[in-house]
Amino acid sequence: MYGLGVLKGMAVTFKNFLETYTKKDGIFTVQYPEERLPEKERFRNFPILVNDNPPSEELRCVACDICAKECPPKCITIVMEKDDQGRPLKRPKSFDIDVSVCMSCGICEEVCPFDAIFMDHEFELSEYDRMDSLIYDKEQLTRPLEHFAKIRPTDYTRIEAERKAKRDAEEARKKAAQSS
């Protein structure tokens, strides 16, 4: 019958309209600045660096540059820190991400072998100046471990359990090597 699709669409629209008044979760809109919808745990917007001990500069990042190489738009720039003799240290001297280029794909999080970079829930990143203020440096990207635990509790418990198991296995291996 001609026009059946239009009638079905109108029926769905009318059903959803009535559900907004009868169901608890039926209302689809919120008054944004005053009300906010809760973000999903795996919501991803922009990368952050995890700091294990906030008072110190103890980042998990060892400047391996894997995230920068795998980044499709090439918005990550990492410079490894060097000591007085010019030997590389296992920490970044600078870690910059260009927010205006980042497409929030999350590949940097997936390829990081040290669980140092994760996607944050912050999405209000607009700035007046396009050039300098949209390039985030290491200090702007660093968040404490408690922040990561708050926004992604499931991943936090899984990753910390894996890290603890690795540390325990390493300590057991060292004790076995010392006793023999």
Secondary structure as the mmCIF struct_conf table of DSSP 4:
data_model
#
loop_
_struct_conf.conf_type_id
_struct_conf.id
_struct_conf.beg_label_comp_id
_struct_conf.beg_label_asym_id
_struct_conf.beg_label_seq_id
_struct_conf.end_label_comp_id
_struct_conf.end_label_asym_id
_struct_conf.end_label_seq_id
TURN_TY1_P TURN_TY1_P1 TYR A 2 GLY A 3
HELX_RH_AL_P HELX_RH_AL_P1 LEU A 4 THR A 22
BEND BEND1 LYS A 23 LYS A 23
TURN_TY1_P TURN_TY1_P2 LYS A 24 ASP A 25
TURN_TY1_P TURN_TY1_P3 TYR A 32 GLU A 34
HELX_LH_PP_P HELX_LH_PP_P1 LEU A 37 LYS A 40
TURN_TY1_P TURN_TY1_P4 GLU A 41 ARG A 42
STRN STRN1 PHE A 46 ASN A 53
TURN_TY1_P TURN_TY1_P5 PRO A 54 GLU A 57
STRN STRN2 GLU A 58 LEU A 59
BEND BEND2 ARG A 60 ARG A 60
HELX_RH_AL_P HELX_RH_AL_P2 ILE A 66 GLU A 70
TURN_TY1_P TURN_TY1_P6 PRO A 72 PRO A 73
STRN STRN3 ILE A 76 LYS A 82
TURN_TY1_P TURN_TY1_P7 ASP A 84 GLN A 85
BEND BEND3 GLY A 86 GLY A 86
HELX_LH_PP_P HELX_LH_PP_P2 ARG A 87 ARG A 87
STRN STRN4 PRO A 88 ASP A 98
TURN_TY1_P TURN_TY1_P8 VAL A 99 VAL A 101
HELX_RH_AL_P HELX_RH_AL_P3 ILE A 107 VAL A 111
TURN_TY1_P TURN_TY1_P9 PRO A 113 PHE A 114
BEND BEND4 ASP A 115 ASP A 115
STRN STRN5 ILE A 117 ASP A 120
BEND BEND5 HIS A 121 HIS A 121
BEND BEND6 TYR A 128 TYR A 128
BEND BEND7 ARG A 130 ASP A 132
TURN_TY1_P TURN_TY1_P10 SER A 133 LEU A 134
STRN STRN6 ILE A 135 TYR A 136
HELX_RH_AL_P HELX_RH_AL_P4 LYS A 138 LEU A 141
STRN STRN7 THR A 142 PRO A 144
HELX_RH_AL_P HELX_RH_AL_P5 LEU A 145 ILE A 151
HELX_RH_AL_P HELX_RH_AL_P6 PRO A 153 SER A 179
#
